[in-house]
């Protein structure tokens, strides 16, 4: 169980870095996140990326929502990545 929680935190931290690289834009294309995962040697199609993000949003690791039609992650303007101490 601890290993699964670490996996979620690793994904959250990677996606936070993607957000920082995108100049803290509130909308991030899923392709950018897919490319970041590919750089970490994780092959995932866009549906898998969307599933990972949906789980992170559900567990409150990320504040925002997924726009399925536009293939975008839309982040909250205020604190989109809460600290690890705050999440469940």
C-alpha positions in Angstrom: 0.0 0.0 0.0 2.9 2.4 0.8 4.3 1.7 -2.7 1.1 2.6 -4.3 0.9 5.9 -2.4 4.5 6.7 -3.4 3.5 6.1 -7.0 0.7 8.6 -6.8 3.1 11.1 -5.2 5.7 10.6 -7.9 3.1 11.2 -10.6 1.8 14.3 -8.8 5.3 15.7 -8.6 6.0 15.0 -12.3 2.8 16.7 -13.3 3.6 19.6 -11.1 6.9 20.0 -13.0 5.0 19.9 -16.3 2.8 22.7 -14.9 5.8 24.8 -13.9 7.4 24.2 -17.4 4.2 25.4 -19.0 4.5 28.7 -17.2 1.9 27.8 -14.7 -0.9 27.8 -17.2 -4.2 26.6 -15.9 -4.7 24.4 -19.0 -2.3 21.6 -19.8 -2.7 19.4 -22.9 -2.7 15.7 -22.1 0.0 15.2 -24.8 2.4 17.3 -22.7 1.9 15.0 -19.8 2.2 12.0 -22.0 5.6 13.3 -23.2 6.7 13.8 -19.6 5.8 10.2 -18.8 7.7 9.0 -21.9 10.8 10.8 -20.7 10.5 8.7 -17.5 10.3 5.6 -19.6 6.6 5.1 -19.0 4.7 4.3 -22.2 1.1 5.4 -21.8 -1.5 6.3 -24.4 -3.8 9.3 -23.8 -6.5 7.2 -22.2 -4.1 5.9 -19.6 -2.9 9.4 -18.9 -6.4 10.5 -18.4 -7.0 7.6 -16.0 -3.9 8.4 -14.0 -5.1 12.1 -13.8 -8.6 11.1 -12.8 -7.3 9.0 -9.9 -5.1 11.9 -8.8 -8.0 14.3 -8.9 -10.2 11.9 -7.0 -7.6 11.4 -4.3 -7.2 15.2 -4.0 -3.5 15.2 -5.1 -4.5 17.6 -7.9 -7.2 20.2 -7.9 -8.9 20.6 -11.2 -10.9 18.6 -13.8 -10.4 16.8 -17.1 -11.8 18.2 -20.3 -12.3 14.9 -22.2 -13.4 16.6 -25.5 -10.4 18.9 -25.6 -8.0 16.4 -24.1 -6.9 19.0 -21.5 -6.2 19.1 -17.8 -7.8 22.2 -16.3 -6.2 23.2 -13.0 -7.5 25.3 -10.2 -6.2 28.8 -10.2 -5.6 28.6 -6.4 -3.2 25.9 -5.2 -3.7 23.3 -7.9 -1.1 21.0 -6.3 -1.7 20.8 -2.5 1.1 19.7 -0.3 1.5 16.1 0.4 0.6 16.6 4.1 -2.9 17.9 3.1 -3.9 15.0 0.9 -5.7 11.9 2.1 
